[in-house]
Amino acid sequence: MRLFNSKTNQLEEFIPIEKGKVRMYVCGPTVYDEIHIGNARPMIVFDTLRRIFEAQGYQVDMVSNYTDVDDKIINKALLEKVDERVITDRYITAYNQIRTKLNTRTLAASPRVTDTMGDIIAFIKQLVDQGFAYNVNGNVYFRVLKSENYGEISKQRIDDLMVGARIEEDPEKESPVDFSLWKKTEQGIQWDSPWGKGRPGWHTECVVMIDHHFHGMIDIHGGGMDLKFPHHENELAQAKACLHHNLANIWMHNGMLNIDGEKMSKSIGNVLKAKDVIEKIGANTVRWMMLSVHYRSPLNISDEVIEQAKAELTKASSILRQVEIRYELTEKAIVPMKDETFLAQFLDAVSDDFNTPNGMKIIFDVIKALNQDQRQKDLNEETLFRHYGALRMMLETYGIDIEPIKLTTDQKALFAQWNAAKAEKDFEKADLARKALIEQQLL
């Protein structure tokens, strides 16, 4: 497996920290509202990366968090006159429903910030004690200028950041580029700390949750391109200062998502909720569409892109349906087998910078081979089973869930009527049976 490392800006051979295992952390949602379709992209991208590793025989320990402490959560709770937990529980439930609909695999852990507060406060105290952070009137800030190689993930220069930060300079900070670790709060959820009542800053939370679960460095840290700066940059700075390591060997970032060529924005009213898109076009289409473009590239959702995804998926589902119906009608069982050649080609394609579009090319090759198998007069059953098994395995690796067909007694009888009518050249009866089969999506 070769992966693009945002930190080094180059493709690197994946070498796990522990042989045969992958430790992966993906930044999760801030749970103050239902997620939009752009939030579903990292969910699908990193679930698929996990599946590829597992197809190669790795054991994957994958974690993604919930940020359940945030000003937006506090404001919503105040507006609704409820406890913050009511808000966060609501949207965590909604988020998990989306994960289930999108056929993502179960995570090893889904930590909440609020359940990790003791560790977060202890972590910030270590930074203060070591001189990497300072307290001003109950607000704690990280000394960015003391951080080694700050900006190496986002490729931001300190001098440039200093110029931009001075526009909104905070008089409490020693430097305008310093960022918040602990915020003094007077309303909403808060905790006691050595610096007074308050809550943590966003950038500290993930570092602590990673260390809490993995107790050391991880192989892969993932998230959207928008998290490179400041979130991931600030995570790395804190890990170096307090934990004395680089937090992750490989930093991965998926590209952003546009709607009809425009960035999603509430101001122009083109924000699409994930649940609405899934309901409208189906989870399989959403996953296929997301994976049809290289994960680091922008993805533009349009009617044309959706229709293309549907058409390509139909090619896969149609040939699977044909094979399954053939064996259902003969009362024989399909025995899926491994096709080492096609599977090797597929894994080679997706293991080169996680190139899912190239993997789709191999999927189409298998579909073509299955169509040829079906047309052969002298069917080579073993070859058919190998191609069928390969297609099923590839689709499963992409998280595409196409339920195998099981014909009912009535459906089998309808096929028998159709075939008998054709044999007897009773075209009217054959057409009626064929129409009924088409209506049931069996032809």
LINRA-V474512 format. One record per run of one state. SS is the DSSP state (A for helix, B for strand, O for the rest). FROM is the first residue (numbers start at 0). TO is the last residue. If there is no record, write none. Layout:
ss,from,to
SS,FROM,TO
SS,FROM,TO
//
This chain:
ss,from,to
O,0,0
B,1,4
O,5,8
B,9,12
O,13,19
B,20,25
O,26,28
B,29,29
O,30,34
B,35,35
A,36,54
O,55,57
B,58,63
O,64,64
B,65,66
O,67,69
A,70,79
O,80,82
A,83,100
O,101,107
B,108,108
O,109,110
B,111,111
A,112,128
O,129,131
B,132,135
O,136,137
B,138,141
O,142,142
A,143,145
O,146,156
A,157,167
O,168,177
B,178,183
O,184,189
B,190,190
O,191,196
B,197,199
O,200,200
A,201,213
O,214,216
B,217,223
A,224,242
O,243,246
B,247,253
O,254,255
B,256,258
O,259,260
B,261,262
O,263,271
B,272,272
A,273,280
O,281,281
A,282,290
O,291,297
B,298,300
O,301,301
A,302,328
O,329,338
A,339,349
O,350,350
B,351,351
O,352,354
A,355,374
O,375,379
A,380,396
O,397,407
A,408,422
O,423,425
A,426,438
O,439,442
//
